[in-house]
Amino acid sequence: MLVFLKLLGSIALLIYGMKVMSEALQKMAGPQLRHLLGAMTTNKFSGVATGALVTVAVQSSAATTVMTVSFVNAALLTLSQAISVIMGANIGTTMSAWIMSAGFSFNIANLVWPAFLVGIILIQIGKHRYVGDFLFGLSFLLFALGMLNQTGREMDLANNPAVVGFFSSFDSGSYLTIIVFLLMGTVLTCIAQSSAALMAITMVLCSTGAITIFQGIALVMGENIGTTVTANVAALSANTQARRAAAAHLLFNVFGVVWVLILFFPFVRGVCRIVGLDPSAGSQDPARLTFALATFHTCFNLINTAVLIWFIPQIEKFVCRIIKPKKSEVEDEFKLKYIKAGIMKTPELSVFQAQKEIAGFGDKMRFMFGLVEELYKTEDDGAFGKLFERIEKFEDKSDDLENEIGRYLGDVGSSHLSDDTKEKIRSMLRQISELESIGDGCFNLARIIRRKKENKLAFTQSQEDGLAKMFGLVDEALALMNNVLSGRKDDYDISLNENAEFRINACRDKLKSENILSLDAYDYNYVIGTVFNDLVGECEKTGDYIINVVEARFGVS
């Protein structure tokens, strides 16, 4: 029982070590990873290379795949680009198998203690704590591999009658046995949600002689299918294109498993020859067995990608045909498009998703202001009433949108984040608060316009011209704000937005002064002057909210 618990503990430590490594690397290079995915997916070959490089960097194909699905969800990657990146991720993830096989071939614990020491020092110093986190995770990973190797020898599964009896009941030369082990690998990977953990268990079973190389490779094939569950689960609440990207990942691995099954025994023997292993021999070198598993994993994904990379358009058409848009995906002006519960497991990249949603929030606010301008020009009572109700509904929806994005950012903020990402979250929370205030300002304008209509008040031509100019300035400020929200802030100059705010204030001052002079000259009565003054004042307040959003985006307090 103690040895069995050591096995489970070693696997848990392995998963934890890979998780810490992955998160540390993403904290160090989160923005660069995003830009890399966007810049290097111009064609299918660069997409494959990008997926492989990113997966090698973060040591998690699940993180790369979920990231890619999320970028499709945010319309940052096309479906065909995503498919090529996912193919590359499958190649990149084979690095984990090679690291594990190295851990079974020599006493890797000798590398652990120096890595632990340097990692702890860097974490305590704080200046390079993410590098320290990475070394800390790497230390756990190496330590877990050493423990797995030692535990495997202690278990002596090859001489355990119960284990030998169970596995010997399967004919390793039978296709039925291969399919059974493939299904076992799939189910266990789905349950554990970690192909790395199952790869480690497979290597323990093979290196101790409990199962044959044929059965071990069948388990690895099942792990390749099981690992696609992560992306498909993540995509359940995403949009149609994201679900299609996840389905393409499943299709890629299933296709590979099918052709390997057809050529299974000749293919496995060919892989064994590469590492100098005789699959029919009784006693085997444990190191060669683990290297054979890693070699198969690499050959499987390389050949699969080499074949399917030419059929990306056909894969795209196929997944589009089998996955139709949900009925609920009817266009809704205030529906969240980019962030969904569970869509992202990587906090650093979740922040990017939230910024896309905030940019969409800004577009909705400009659209809402356009409805206010339309309301002002509407004379028909029926049309006016319907338009006012729509603006009122938008104001309620903007409150909901602020709450949903805020909750999402709160969930992300509860994770371990870099200081830069924490600052971005604070900025985003301020942005959505000010954007919601723009919605309030639009609704206040609509109520003032309704008051004008109900009291049958008529503005002079001078007032109409002044109000039209003010509306135009606010709309221009909203357009500039949305440019900043939707792009990289480093590409914009805040002075443009400040100038727009200055012109709104200058227009407000001019119109208010003219209003006082007109009232003194009895050009119109006090009620008309008050309503006009309220409209101008509310427009200026909306301009304040707009510049507040921009300043929050730029990090100006």
VOGU-3710 file (C-alpha; in Angstrom, 3 decimals, decimal comma):
1> mlvflkllgs> 0,000/0,000/0,000  2,868/2,370/0,855  4,499/1,764/-2,539  1,153/2,333/-4,276  0,699/5,637/-2,417  4,246/6,628/-3,410  3,251/5,972/-7,035  0,146/8,170/-6,767  2,090/10,859/-4,922  4,820/10,851/-7,575
11> ialliygmkv> 2,235/11,260/-10,328  0,560/14,118/-8,421  3,948/15,784/-7,991  4,663/15,318/-11,702  1,401/17,033/-12,675  2,018/19,831/-10,174  5,561/20,371/-11,429  4,390/20,659/-15,050  1,614/23,048/-13,995  4,035/25,328/-12,111
21> msealqkmag> 6,478/25,271/-15,053  3,739/26,090/-17,534  2,293/28,957/-15,486  5,743/30,441/-14,804  6,629/30,434/-18,507  3,314/32,004/-19,424  3,810/34,733/-16,830  7,244/35,471/-18,287  6,067/35,462/-21,901  2,266/35,854/-21,887
31> pqlrhllgam> 2,068/38,901/-24,227  4,852/37,534/-26,446  2,991/34,235/-26,805  -0,124/36,067/-27,921  1,796/38,147/-30,460  3,675/35,052/-31,629  0,435/33,207/-32,327  -0,929/36,173/-34,236  2,211/36,924/-36,233  3,447/33,437/-37,078
41> ttnkfsgvat> 0,281/31,821/-38,376  0,328/33,422/-41,813  0,379/29,998/-43,492  -0,154/26,398/-42,444  3,557/25,602/-42,102  4,311/28,578/-39,877  1,160/27,730/-37,906  2,445/24,209/-37,221  5,867/25,574/-36,235  4,232/28,135/-33,938
51> galvtvavqs> 2,076/25,526/-32,207  5,089/23,279/-31,664  7,308/26,079/-30,332  4,689/27,441/-27,950  3,901/23,963/-26,617  7,583/23,202/-26,065  7,869/26,549/-24,263  4,904/26,094/-21,925  5,247/22,286/-21,713  1,511/21,792/-22,084
61> saattvmtvs> -0,356/20,968/-25,274  -3,586/21,477/-23,311  -2,587/25,096/-22,559  -1,688/25,743/-26,214  -4,859/24,110/-27,491  -7,152/25,893/-25,033  -5,341/29,146/-25,850  -5,873/28,529/-29,563  -9,557/27,657/-29,114  -9,963/30,872/-27,115
71> fvnaalltls> -8,293/32,933/-29,842  -10,699/31,456/-32,382  -13,509/32,348/-29,968  -12,173/35,926/-29,951  -11,874/35,975/-33,766  -8,088/36,492/-33,488  -7,328/33,324/-35,421  -9,241/31,807/-38,313  -10,332/28,200/-38,061  -7,717/27,064/-40,601
81> qaisvimgan> -4,966/28,886/-38,685  -6,117/27,248/-35,458  -6,045/23,774/-37,012  -2,405/24,235/-38,059  -1,463/25,499/-34,572  -3,176/22,498/-32,962  -1,227/20,147/-35,248  1,961/21,815/-34,086  0,878/21,514/-30,450  0,637/17,760/-30,890
91> igttmsawim> 4,243/17,699/-32,089  5,443/19,994/-29,296  3,869/17,879/-26,577  6,125/14,941/-27,481  8,944/16,800/-25,702  7,320/15,856/-22,394  7,614/12,160/-23,278  11,335/12,574/-24,027  11,906/14,337/-20,705  10,140/11,481/-18,920
101> sagfsfnian> 12,052/8,804/-20,785  15,299/10,557/-19,802  14,121/10,414/-16,195  13,827/6,628/-16,433  17,266/6,183/-18,010  19,542/7,707/-15,345  19,439/9,017/-11,778  17,815/12,335/-12,519  17,629/13,253/-8,829  21,203/14,583/-9,077
111> lvwpaflvgi> 19,811/17,542/-11,024  16,971/18,225/-8,600  18,745/19,696/-5,601  20,726/22,415/-7,434  17,539/23,426/-9,307  15,603/23,579/-6,022  18,315/25,739/-4,440  18,589/28,227/-7,303  14,784/28,345/-7,679  14,178/29,135/-4,006
121> iliqigkhry> 16,868/31,839/-4,011  15,366/33,541/-7,074  11,838/33,364/-5,614  13,001/34,899/-2,324  14,986/37,650/-4,047  11,885/38,504/-6,084  13,625/40,133/-9,036  13,564/36,977/-11,145  10,839/35,118/-9,293  9,204/33,747/-12,446
131> vgdflfglsf> 12,479/32,099/-13,419  12,568/30,774/-9,863  9,007/29,461/-10,207  10,029/27,713/-13,419  13,056/26,064/-11,769  10,907/25,141/-8,779  8,372/23,424/-11,064  11,176/21,753/-13,024  12,634/20,460/-9,754  9,312/18,908/-8,781
141> llfalgmlnq> 9,030/17,391/-12,249  12,515/15,835/-12,101  12,030/14,683/-8,519  8,700/13,051/-9,455  10,351/11,243/-12,378  13,083/9,920/-10,085  10,474/8,769/-7,578  8,468/7,081/-10,335  11,547/5,224/-11,515  12,389/4,112/-7,981
151> tgremdlann> 8,779/3,200/-7,154  8,484/1,169/-10,347  11,457/-0,923/-9,317  10,090/-1,331/-5,792  6,719/-2,480/-7,109  8,444/-5,233/-9,122  5,271/-5,653/-11,149  6,848/-8,255/-13,453  7,028/-10,666/-10,487  3,642/-9,788/-9,003
161> pavvgffssf> 1,315/-12,788/-9,684  -1,861/-10,685/-9,663  -0,490/-8,096/-12,093  1,160/-10,703/-14,313  -2,035/-12,762/-14,321  -4,170/-9,755/-15,298  -2,003/-8,520/-18,152  -1,059/-12,012/-19,381  -4,779/-12,659/-19,889  -4,499/-10,301/-22,866
171> dsgsyltiiv> -2,899/-11,622/-26,026  -0,413/-8,874/-26,949  -0,430/-10,088/-30,548  -4,194/-9,612/-30,889  -5,853/-6,563/-32,403  -8,640/-6,933/-29,824  -6,093/-6,446/-27,021  -4,666/-3,371/-28,742  -8,162/-1,834/-29,036  -8,940/-2,639/-25,371
181> fllmgtvltc> -5,738/-0,921/-24,205  -6,409/2,001/-26,534  -9,835/2,460/-24,931  -8,296/2,130/-21,466  -5,786/4,875/-22,279  -8,557/7,134/-23,599  -10,818/6,694/-20,572  -8,030/7,074/-18,000  -6,726/10,235/-19,688  -10,249/11,695/-19,750
191> iaqssaalma> -10,572/10,995/-16,022  -7,110/12,252/-15,039  -7,238/15,220/-17,494  -3,483/14,769/-17,946  -1,851/12,815/-20,752  1,516/13,432/-19,046  0,392/11,492/-15,963  -0,809/8,564/-18,064  2,409/8,625/-20,102  4,360/8,346/-16,846
201> itmvlcstga> 2,225/5,394/-15,689  2,662/3,716/-19,077  6,437/4,087/-18,828  6,403/2,582/-15,322  4,353/-0,402/-16,530  6,582/-0,942/-19,571  9,914/-0,438/-17,817  8,975/-2,925/-15,070  7,872/-5,549/-17,585  4,226/-5,531/-16,471
211> itifqgialv> 3,017/-4,853/-20,021  4,566/-5,353/-23,437  5,686/-2,555/-25,708  2,652/-3,259/-27,931  0,251/-2,743/-25,024  2,155/0,358/-23,886  1,945/1,957/-27,313  -1,776/1,166/-27,453  -2,159/3,079/-24,173  -0,217/6,007/-25,665
221> mgenigttvt> -2,580/6,031/-28,653  -5,529/6,205/-26,274  -3,866/9,057/-24,393  -3,673/11,020/-27,657  -7,443/10,796/-28,028  -8,162/11,403/-24,341  -6,113/14,589/-24,238  -8,436/16,231/-26,787  -11,188/16,223/-24,153  -9,595/19,261/-22,436
231> anvaalsant> -10,090/21,526/-25,433  -13,543/20,147/-26,202  -14,709/20,726/-22,624  -13,257/24,254/-22,746  -15,127/24,909/-25,996  -18,543/23,757/-24,763  -19,533/27,279/-23,747  -17,658/28,988/-26,590  -18,905/30,097/-29,983  -19,325/27,867/-33,014
241> qarraaaahl> -15,874/28,479/-34,496  -14,170/27,607/-31,208  -16,129/24,342/-30,951  -15,097/23,546/-34,514  -11,424/24,117/-33,646  -11,712/21,717/-30,704  -13,466/19,165/-32,921  -10,625/19,455/-35,463  -8,193/18,540/-32,662  -10,208/15,399/-31,933
251> lfnvfgvvwv> -10,448/14,562/-35,646  -6,674/14,952/-36,067  -5,874/12,449/-33,316  -8,631/9,982/-34,233  -7,420/9,912/-37,840  -3,890/9,201/-36,628  -5,043/6,376/-34,391  -7,032/4,793/-37,239  -4,131/4,628/-39,685  -1,732/3,422/-36,988
261> lilffpfvrg> -4,180/0,665/-36,047  -4,235/-0,517/-39,648  -0,419/-0,685/-39,755  0,020/-1,289/-36,021  2,416/-4,224/-35,706  4,718/-3,321/-38,661  4,763/0,313/-37,520  5,627/-0,546/-33,905  8,382/-2,926/-35,021  9,803/-0,143/-37,189
271> vcrivgldps> 9,815/2,234/-34,199  11,508/-0,421/-32,051  14,236/-0,873/-34,664  14,976/2,872/-34,479  15,844/2,574/-30,759  17,475/-0,862/-31,076  14,740/-2,789/-29,279  13,517/-6,292/-30,055  9,767/-6,281/-29,245  9,611/-10,103/-29,207
281> agsqdparlt> 12,403/-10,535/-26,630  11,471/-11,500/-23,089  13,734/-9,375/-20,884  14,121/-5,797/-22,054  16,251/-2,778/-21,143  13,871/-0,413/-19,239  15,533/2,696/-20,724  15,060/1,419/-24,290  11,396/0,654/-23,578  10,725/4,222/-22,426
291> falatfhtcf> 12,665/5,627/-25,391  10,553/3,437/-27,687  7,370/4,980/-26,238  8,739/8,513/-26,715  9,888/7,677/-30,252  6,467/6,289/-31,149  4,760/9,377/-29,743  6,977/11,638/-31,856  6,704/9,566/-35,060  2,934/9,299/-34,647
301> nlintavliw> 2,442/13,072/-34,462  5,059/13,957/-37,078  3,652/11,579/-39,691  0,084/12,507/-38,830  0,869/16,197/-39,305  2,858/15,563/-42,508  -0,199/13,833/-43,999  -3,012/16,066/-42,707  -1,350/19,449/-43,198  -2,302/19,222/-46,894
311> fipqiekfvc> -5,961/18,652/-46,003  -6,572/21,571/-43,639  -9,239/23,122/-45,961  -11,058/19,767/-46,106  -10,867/19,369/-42,309  -12,257/22,884/-41,943  -15,181/22,109/-44,262  -15,881/18,830/-42,463  -16,050/20,326/-38,954  -18,156/23,210/-40,298
321> riikpkksev> -20,570/20,665/-41,730  -20,917/18,604/-38,545  -20,999/21,505/-36,051  -23,773/23,970/-36,768  -24,345/27,253/-34,902  -26,482/26,970/-31,791  -29,976/28,393/-31,978  -29,083/30,549/-28,992  -26,322/32,177/-31,026  -28,742/34,713/-32,481
331> edefklkyik> -27,259/38,174/-32,707  -27,786/40,056/-29,473  -26,406/43,551/-29,110  -25,319/42,895/-25,535  -24,280/39,266/-25,625  -20,795/38,325/-24,395  -18,807/37,085/-27,370  -15,306/36,353/-26,172  -15,328/35,263/-22,545  -17,195/32,237/-21,267
341> agimktpels> -17,047/30,361/-18,012  -14,281/27,792/-18,233  -13,068/28,796/-21,688  -9,603/29,774/-20,487  -7,472/27,954/-17,940  -4,512/30,302/-18,351  -5,036/33,517/-16,331  -2,480/35,563/-18,262  -4,366/34,889/-21,487  -7,799/35,238/-19,899
351> vfqaqkeiag> -6,960/38,910/-19,413  -6,502/39,275/-23,154  -9,923/37,712/-23,717  -11,439/40,192/-21,274  -9,849/43,139/-23,114  -11,494/41,945/-26,333  -14,830/41,885/-24,510  -14,235/45,408/-23,173  -13,527/46,601/-26,717  -16,882/45,102/-27,691
361> fgdkmrfmfg> -18,473/46,907/-24,723  -17,100/50,170/-26,122  -18,618/49,446/-29,543  -21,988/48,826/-27,892  -21,812/52,156/-26,053  -21,145/54,006/-29,287  -24,054/52,173/-30,902  -26,252/53,160/-27,948  -25,246/56,815/-28,352  -26,194/56,529/-32,022
371> lveelykted> -29,678/55,430/-30,900  -29,884/58,560/-28,729  -29,102/60,735/-31,762  -31,758/58,834/-33,716  -34,244/59,330/-30,864  -33,671/63,077/-30,941  -34,600/63,184/-34,635  -37,655/60,876/-34,332  -40,988/62,680/-34,484  -43,462/59,784/-34,746
381> dgafgklfer> -44,820/58,958/-31,263  -44,956/55,181/-31,830  -41,426/54,955/-33,207  -40,200/57,290/-30,477  -41,680/55,077/-27,737  -40,143/51,885/-29,160  -36,741/53,505/-29,555  -36,837/54,882/-26,007  -37,697/51,414/-24,653  -34,765/49,980/-26,588
391> iekfedksdd> -32,369/52,524/-25,088  -33,763/51,792/-21,626  -33,203/48,077/-22,203  -29,646/48,808/-23,345  -28,988/50,684/-20,115  -30,061/47,609/-18,102  -27,972/45,361/-20,329  -24,908/47,568/-19,891  -25,234/47,054/-16,113  -25,362/43,282/-16,665
401> leneigrylg> -22,380/43,440/-19,005  -20,320/45,332/-16,432  -21,219/42,747/-13,775  -20,405/39,757/-16,001  -17,028/41,087/-17,107  -16,282/42,183/-13,546  -17,056/38,712/-12,182  -14,875/37,142/-14,854  -11,979/39,454/-14,022  -12,530/38,710/-10,337
411> dvgsshlsdd> -12,192/34,990/-11,001  -9,044/35,570/-13,039  -7,644/37,854/-10,347  -7,940/35,102/-7,742  -5,180/33,170/-9,571  -1,437/33,643/-9,180  -0,644/36,488/-11,561  2,296/38,627/-12,560  2,348/42,238/-11,308  1,810/43,465/-14,864
421> tkekirsmlr> -1,321/41,342/-15,224  -2,672/42,469/-11,845  -2,289/46,066/-12,984  -4,120/45,259/-16,234  -7,035/43,787/-14,277  -7,300/46,912/-12,106  -7,285/49,007/-15,274  -9,999/46,845/-16,871  -12,251/47,049/-13,813  -12,025/50,839/-14,040
431> qiselesigd> -12,687/50,732/-17,793  -15,911/48,727/-17,462  -17,135/50,989/-14,650  -16,664/54,082/-16,831  -18,184/52,342/-19,857  -21,279/51,553/-17,808  -21,411/55,243/-16,856  -21,488/56,088/-20,576  -24,578/53,887/-20,792  -26,106/55,791/-17,895
441> gcfnlariir> -25,283/59,050/-19,666  -26,977/57,869/-22,855  -30,120/56,919/-20,953  -30,128/60,282/-19,155  -29,943/62,003/-22,543  -32,869/59,874/-23,752  -34,957/60,912/-20,726  -34,185/64,599/-21,316  -35,175/64,196/-24,980  -38,442/62,528/-23,870
451> rkkenklaft> -39,089/65,456/-21,507  -38,592/67,850/-24,410  -41,045/65,879/-26,562  -43,677/65,497/-23,827  -43,607/69,268/-23,166  -43,676/69,968/-26,928  -40,641/72,216/-26,700  -39,026/73,553/-29,891  -35,391/74,625/-30,123  -34,197/77,513/-32,247
461> qsqedglakm> -32,035/76,804/-35,287  -29,000/78,041/-33,359  -29,724/75,544/-30,566  -30,250/72,722/-33,084  -26,932/73,480/-34,774  -25,101/73,687/-31,454  -26,582/70,390/-30,237  -25,751/68,665/-33,536  -22,149/69,809/-33,152  -22,023/68,539/-29,555
471> fglvdealal> -23,451/65,143/-30,588  -20,847/64,937/-33,340  -17,988/65,683/-30,946  -19,149/63,027/-28,474  -19,475/60,459/-31,248  -15,963/61,314/-32,461  -14,631/60,875/-28,904  -16,350/57,478/-28,697  -14,751/56,424/-31,982  -11,283/57,429/-30,718
481> mnnvlsgrkd> -11,943/55,602/-27,447  -12,852/52,419/-29,290  -9,670/52,617/-31,358  -7,664/52,607/-28,128  -9,719/49,781/-26,604  -9,494/47,511/-29,631  -5,811/47,988/-30,469  -2,471/47,984/-28,689  -2,332/51,110/-26,535  1,321/51,629/-27,447
491> dydislnena> 0,208/52,321/-31,023  -1,941/55,305/-29,981  -1,328/58,802/-28,664  -3,577/59,794/-25,763  -3,302/63,442/-26,842  -5,850/62,762/-29,608  -8,404/61,694/-27,017  -7,491/64,588/-24,724  -7,990/67,002/-27,617  -11,446/65,511/-28,288
501> efrinacrdk> -12,335/66,018/-24,616  -11,027/69,609/-24,761  -13,235/70,387/-27,769  -16,296/68,917/-26,007  -15,641/71,142/-22,981  -15,079/74,193/-25,187  -18,331/73,505/-27,051  -20,153/73,087/-23,732  -18,861/76,422/-22,460  -19,758/78,190/-25,705
511> lksenilsld> -23,299/76,774/-25,859  -23,995/77,537/-22,199  -22,820/81,124/-22,637  -25,005/81,537/-25,723  -27,920/80,006/-23,803  -27,607/82,627/-21,058  -27,469/85,451/-23,621  -30,515/84,059/-25,467  -32,487/83,810/-22,217  -31,572/87,412/-21,372
521> aydynyvigt> -32,723/88,451/-24,857  -36,009/86,484/-24,441  -35,291/84,438/-27,584  -37,020/81,503/-25,841  -38,454/80,742/-22,428  -36,687/79,414/-19,340  -38,029/75,831/-19,706  -36,537/75,499/-23,199  -33,261/76,939/-21,944  -33,158/74,476/-19,036
531> vfndlvgece> -33,781/71,415/-21,235  -31,158/72,606/-23,728  -28,696/73,225/-20,912  -29,376/69,720/-19,506  -28,714/68,076/-22,884  -25,443/69,962/-23,344  -24,363/69,198/-19,766  -25,132/65,495/-20,069  -23,169/65,304/-23,323  -20,189/66,889/-21,562
541> ktgdyiinvv> -20,491/64,382/-18,679  -20,497/61,559/-21,218  -17,318/63,025/-22,666  -15,789/62,886/-19,169  -16,664/59,203/-18,889  -15,091/58,602/-22,308  -11,753/60,190/-21,392  -11,821/58,284/-18,091  -12,036/55,008/-20,051  -9,071/56,040/-22,198
551> earfgvs> -7,007/57,103/-19,184  -7,760/53,781/-17,489  -6,610/51,963/-20,621  -3,372/53,973/-20,677  -2,880/53,521/-16,937  -3,279/57,226/-16,170  -4,652/57,766/-12,676
//
